[in-house]
Amino acid sequence: MTPTIFAYCFLLQSITPEVIEHSQAAEAAARQGKFSVAIEEYRKVTALQPNSALAHARLGDAYFQNGEYAEAIPELETALRFNPAAVQVHQTLGVLLLMQGDAEAALPHLEKGHSPELLGLAYLETGRLGSAIAELEAALVKQPNDPSLLYYFGRATDVASKRSAEQLAKLTPTLAGKSSAAADIGNGNAKWPPQDLLSLQSSLAKQPNDPGLLSAFSRATEQVSKQAFDRILQSSANSARAHQVLAERYVDSGHLPEAEREYAASLALTPNAPFVHLALGNVFASEGKWSAAVAEFRQETQLRPLSADAFYSLGSALLEQREPRSALVQLVEADRLRPDTPQILLALGRAAFAAQDVTRAEAAWTKLLGIDDQSGLAASAHLGLSMLYRQAGKSLEADHEKAAYEKLKKQGAAN
């Protein structure tokens, strides 16, 4: 008897009439859409068969179907511990983690599946723009007018264009004595004639600091981004994505009241869309409407409870509203979700200091400086520590931190 047959026979022997009864009841309830009943029955199955990958997977799926995402994730993770090769379970878990705001954790699961649209979004959210563009472009071949695919493809190429332009700007000062390279840029990149996007991307991966290639790629991605967004407006003019595109264009042009209106129209069509509450909250924050911003950021944290960005934005807005204790709760969560992030640590220190938790404030700012000691964030951390030590009567430490702040400020680090 082979090991596979032996294992199968053992499994059959371990399935009791009670397990069969609860499994059948759960499946029947799930088929009827009675997921709460299915959950109770599958829980009984997992209690009887705690090492069953299938039982945990079906319980996780029932939680997922019932909208109980936090409960679904550990069940699916347990299923994968017992059966790491279950591709469908990887896919479901990846979708859940992506929906909840943890694209980094979602990626390894989605990479085992065959959904380029989901994988492209996960790559985009984790900053892997090259992979995001490739996957989203592949998905668009099958669904060329899908507004969400077009939106994320447009967003990925837009970010790629801006990053390439920023990289080119860093290199440009070194081109003063290199007339041929400067001419390539000024003359429309004669060295790099028009190519398809993926070919340009492949060339850039091999020569990441070639000025002419950076310029060509930046222009190409800017063009295809605009084309993607324009196609949404043409083919899906009344969609939530179309309103989102218009809102973003209004933000870029500084027309914030119009952006508010378009984001509200988008949310009226898809109230639970990720990122849109966050974007609208940012508009309100830019206008100094902190109560409205807090409401939008709080909604985003509820939709994506694994998103550090959402909790950071909420905590920062509460701090602006002079609610440091409430802000501190949100920023502690942001730090838990994404540890060692200087921007979060700076805000966490400010909230803790305002809430008179000087121990936590000192720890946050000191940790920031251990990660980053040269940027504007570092300068602000030194200034915060200076005030903290001055308040505590530690004059020498306060003077030392103030001097470090002044040094960074003179070097051009923004406060």
N, C-alpha and C positions, 0 to 999 in steps of 0.2 A: 504494500500500500504506500503510495507516494505521500510526502508531507502535506501537499495541498489537499488530497482526498481525506487524509486523516484529520486535518484541521476542520474540514467541512463536516465530517461525521461528528466530530466533537461538538461543533456548533449546534448541529441538529439535536444532539443528545441534551444540550444545555437549555434548549428552548422548552419551557414548561407550558402546560395548558394555560396557566395564569398569564404568562408572557404573551401567548398568542391572543388571548382574550383582550388584553389591554391594547395590544398593537392593532388589532382589527377595529376596536372601538375608536382609537385615535385616528386611523386612516379614514374611517367613515366620517368622523367629525370634520376632518380637514377637507374632505371632498365637498362637504356641505357648507364650508366656510365658517364652521364653528370652531375657531382656532383656540378659544379659551378652554373648551372641552378637550380638544386635541392635546393641548399643553398638559392638562391634568393627567390624561391617559399616558402620554409619553413620559411624563415624570415617574409614573409608576413603573414603566418599562425600564427606565434607567436605574431606578432603585433596585429592581430585580436583576438587571444586567449592567452593572456599573462600568464594565469594560467593553461595552458594545459601541463601536464607532457608529454604526448605523442608527442606533437608538438616540445617541447624543446628536447626531446630524439631523435627524428628523425633529427632535425637540427644538434644536436651534432654528430650524426652518419654520417651525410653527410659531415660535416667538417672533421671528422676522416678519412672517405674514400678519401677525397680530400687532405689529408696530412696537413691540417691546424689544428694542434694539440692544439695550444694555444687557438684557438677560440672554439674548441670542448669542452674543459674541463668545462668552466663556463656554457655552455648550458646543459651538462649532470648533473652538480651539481644542476642547477635550476630544472631539471626534477625530481631529487631525493628529492628535498624539497617538491615538490607537491605529489610525490609518492615514499616514502622511501622503499617500498616493491618491487620495480622493479629490480629483480635480474639481468637481462640482462644489464640494464643500469649500475648497480654496477660493473659488469664484464668489460664492455667497459671502464668505467672510471678508474677502477683499472689497466687495461692494459695500458691506456694512461699515467697515472701517473708513472707507472713502466718504460715505455719506455722513459719518459722525465727525469728520474733520481730521482724521489721522491718515493722510495719504502715504506717509513714509512707511507705516506699518502695513498699509494695504498693498503696497507694491509687490512684495515677494509672493503674495497670494494671487494677485491679478496676473503676474507674469507666467503663472502656470496654466492660465486659461487662454481663451481665444477671442477676446473682446477688445479689439484695438481702440474703440472709443473710450472704454473705461481705463485702459492702460495709458492711453494718451493723456487723459485728464489727470491721472495719478502722476505721470511724469511731469506734466505742467505744474502741478501744485508743489512738487518737490524740486522744481528748478532745473530739471533735466530737459532743457528745451529742444535739443537735437532729437532725442527719442520721442518727445511729445509731438513734434512736427511730423516725423515719419509715421507714427501710429495714427494720428488724426487725419493725415492726408490719405492714408490707406483706407480708413473708415469712410472718408468722403467719396471714395470711388464707388462704393455701394450705395451710399445715401447722400448724393450731392447737394440736396436742398434741405437737409435736416438742420433746423435753426440752431439747435444746441451744439451740434458738431461744428457748424460754421463759426459759431461764436467762440468756442474754445480754440479752434484752429486760428481764427483771427487774433485771439488774445495771445496765443503762443508765438505767432510770427511777429506780433507787435512788440512783445517783450524782447524777442531775439533781435529785432531791428534796433531797438534802443540800446541793448547791451553792446551790440557791435559798434554802434555809433560812439558809445562811451569809451570802448576800447580803442577805437580809432583816434578819438580826441586825446587820449593819453599818449599815443604814439606820435601824433602830429608835431609836437615841438621838436622831436628828434629829426624831422624831415627837412629842416631848413637848408642843410648843405647837400641834400640828396635830391637833385633836380629831377631825376628820372622818376623816382617814386612820387614826388609831388605832382609831376606832370600826369602820371597815371590817374591820380585822384581828380585833378582838375579837368582832365579831358574825358571824363566819363569812363575811366578804367579801361583804356584800350587794351591793357594787358589781360583783362578779364572780361571777355565778351559775354553777352547774355547766355545764361545756362538755366536749366531747370533747378528748382530750389534744392532738391536733395543732392544734386551734383555739386552745387555751390557749397552746401553744408559739408559734404564729404571733403572737398578741397580745403575748406577752412579748418577742418579738424586736423589736417596734415600740416597746414601752415597758419596757425592761429594768430600770428602777428604780422601777416602780410597786409600792408595798408590798402593796397588796391583791392584785394579780395575782401577785406572787411567792409570797404565802402560799397562794393558791388552787392555783397550779401545784405548789408543794411538796407540798401535801396530796394532790393528784390523782396525782402521780407516785409518791408513797409508797404510795397505795392500789393502783394497778395493778401496782406492783412486787411487793407482797405477794400479790396475786392470781396473778401469773405463777408465783411460787415455790410457792404453795399448789397450783396446778394440776399442777406437776411431782410433788409428793408424792402427789397424788390419782390421777393418770393413769399415772405411771411410778414407783411407790413403790420398786421394787427396782433402779432404774437408777443408774448412776454419778452422774448429775446430782442425783438425789434425795439421795444420801449427801453430795454436795458442799453442797447447800442446808442440810441438817441440820448439817453441820460449821460452816458460816458462822454459823448461828444460835447454835450453842454458843459460838463465838468471841465473838459480840456479847454474850452473857450471862455471859461469863467462865468457862465450863465447858471448860477446855482439854483435860483428859484425854478427855472425850467427843468433842471436836472431832478429836483425834488418831485416835480409833477410826473416826469417820465418814470422814475423809479417807483412811485406810488402806483402808476398804471401797470407796471410790470408785476408788482406784488399783488395787485387786485386779481390778476390772471393766475399767478402761481405763488400763493402766500408762503409756501414752504421752500421756495427756491434757495439753495445755498448761495452765500456771498452777497446777495442783493440787499438784505437787511444791513449787512456790514457796510456796503457801499453807500447806502442811504444815510446810515449813521455818520459816516465820514463827511458827507455833505453837510449834515446838521452841525457837526463839530466845526467845520470850516466857517460856518455862519455864527458860531457861538451859541447855538441852540442846544445847550447841554442836556436838558431834560429829554428832549426829543431824541438826541443822540443816544442817551442811556437806554431808552426804550428799544431802539433798534438794535443796539449791541446786545442787550439782554436777550432779545428774540433770537439773535444769531447763536448765542451760547446754548440756547435751548435746542435749536435745530442741529448744531454741531458741537456737542458737548466734549469732543476730543480736540477742538481747535484752540490752540494757544493764542492765535491771532484774535479770536473773538473775545476771549477773557482779558487779554491785554488791552484791547480797545475799550471794553467795558470798564476795567479798572482805571484806565487813564481818564475816561470821561467822568467817572465818579470822583476822581481826585480833583478835576477841574470844578466840579460842583461842591467842592469842599466837604466831601464825605470820605475822609481818609480811612476810617475803619471798614466801611463797606468796600472801598477801593482795594484795601489790603487783602481782603478775602479773595477777590477776583484775581489779583496779581499773584498771590500765592499759588492759585490754581494754574495760572498761565506758566509760572515757573516750574510747577510740577510736570506739566505737559511738555514743556520744552526747556529743560534745564540748561544753564550756562549760556543764556542768550543775553548779551549786554544790554540791549534796549529794554528787555523785561526787567533785568536786575536793577537798572537805573530807576525805572518807575516804581519797582517794589521798594527800593530804598527810600524814595521820596514819600511814598504812602506810609511806610513804617515810621519815618521821622515825624511826619505830620500827625500820626496816631500816637506819638510818644513811645513807640517801641524802638528805642535807640539801639538795642542789641541786634535786632533784626536788620535795622537800617545799616548799621556799621558792617554787618556780615554781608549784606547784599552788595554794597558799594566796594568793599574790599575784594569780594569775589570777582566783581566786574573788572577791577584793575588787574587781577591776576590773569584775566583772559585778554584784556585789551587795555594797553596803557598809553596809547598814542592818539586816539580819535577824540572827537568832540564829546562823545559819551564818557570817555575817560576824564576829560576836563571837568565835566559836570559832576562826576563822582568825586573828584578831588575837592571841588567846591562844596559839595554836600558834606563830606567828611570834615572839611574845615569848619563849617557851621556847627556840626555835631560836637566836635571836640571843643570849640569855643564855648558852646553852651554848657559843656561838662566841666569847664574850667581848666582844660588841658591846653594851655597856651602854646607850648612847644609843638605839640602835634598839630594844632590848628594852624600855626605859622608854616609848618612844613607842607601841609596839604594846600594851603593858599599859594605858596610859592610854586608848587607843582602845577596848580591850576594856571597861574600867570605864565609859566613857561610854555605850557601847551597852547595857551591863547596867543602868545607871541608867535608861535610856530604856525598859527593859522587854524588851529582846532577850534571849531565853533562851540559856543556854550550851549 
